[in-house]
Amino acid sequence: MNKNYIGTYGVIKKNGGIDLICSVNYEGGGLFASILKCIDENDEYLKVIIFGNCKKEDEKIAIIKKEGYEILKNPKFDVGDKVRLIKYPNEIAIVKEIIWHEKNRRIFYILDVEGNKKRSNSWYYEDENKFEKINE
């Protein structure tokens, strides 16, 4: 049975090598710590957006082999989402990056907390419920 990858979020599989990556449209690393979103597929390859720190207007694209892609649950938040810190409800933040922590096998976020550089440099794990989306 063929799996439909389009629309799924994932990461490069643990111990997946560089030989799984066919091409990227940008200079720089970070692919192995990035959340990926599949936007196209064929028999062997997936076309993915390197979702972790990109906004739609400057997407980074990679072509990877299917066997190197591990599907994850969809992230709760997107880059650019406005959120409120639960412990500090008066502090508003913007999701700056979404990153895969391979060792802990968890999604974490880097936030840009308005007026607070210390909290802006912190890691916020998705499953710890330390912030919530603000619906405007």
N, C-alpha and C positions, 0 to 999 in steps of 0.2 A: 504494500500500500504506500502510495506517495504521500509525503507530508507536505502540507502547504505552509511555507515559511513567511509569505508576504504578510506584513503587519505585525510580526512577532518582534519582541525585544530579546536580545541575547548578548553573549560575550564570546570571545575566543575561548575555546575549551581549555581547561587546565592542562598544562603540558603540551598545548598546541604550539607548533613551531612556526617560524617565519615562513616556511614553505607552504603554509596554508593561505597566505596572502598573495593575491595575484597583482593587484594594483591599488594605489591610492591617489587621490587628486590633490595632495597637499604635502608640504615638507614638515617633518616633525614626527615625533613618536606619540606614545600614549594610547595606541590602539589596544594593547593588552589590558589596560585599566579602564577602557571605555565601555559604556553601554552602547550597543549597536541596535539599529532598527532595520529590519529587512524591507526593502522597497521593490525588489524584483528578484526573480530566480529563473534558472534554467536547469537542465539535467544535472550539472555538476557544480554550478557556482551560484552564489548569492551576491546581490548588490545591496550594500548596507550603508545607512547614514551613520556616521560616527557621532552619536547622539549626545554624549556626555557633556560637552561644553560648547555646543553649536546652536545657533539660532537659525531658523529657516533660511534667512537671506544669505548666509555664508556656509552652507552645508559642506561637510567633509564626507567624501564618498570613498568606499573601499569595495573591492571585489574579492571575495574569499571563497574557499572551497566549503561545500556543505558539511563535510565531515569535521570541520574545525569550528562549527557554530553550535553553541549550547543555548537553548531557549530558556529565558527567565520569565518570571511574572512581569507584567507591565509596571514601570515605576509609578508611584503615586503622584509625583510632581513632575513638571516639565521645566526646562531651562526658561527663565523669565517669569515664572509664576511668582505672585506676591503671596507671602506667608507671614504668619504671626507666631512668635515664639511663645509657647504655652507658659513657661516659667516667667517670662517677661512680656506680658500681654500688650504693653504699650510699645514694644519694639517691633517694627515692621522690617521684613527682609525680602530680598529677591533671590530666587534660586539661581546661582551662578554656574554651578557645575554639578553633574551627576556622574558618579564614579563607581566602578566595581572594585571592591576590596577582595582580591582573590584569596588571600589567606583566611579571612573571616567568612568568605562566601556571602557577602552582604552588599547591598546598595547603600552608598552614603552620599550626602549632599554637602556642597560648599555653598554657604549663603553669604550674601552681601547684606549685612545688618546695618541699617541706616544709623550713622553716628556711633558705631561701636566696632572698632577694628579688632578687638580681642575676640569677640564672638564671631566676627566675619572669618577668622582664621580657624575656626573649630570645625570638626567633622560632625555631622548630624546623621546618624544612622536612621534609615527609613523605619525600621521596626521598633524604634524606641519612642515614637510618638511625641517628639519634643517640639514639633511645630505643626501648624495646620494651615491649609489654604484659605486665603481671604477671597471670598466671592464678591466681586465688585460689579 
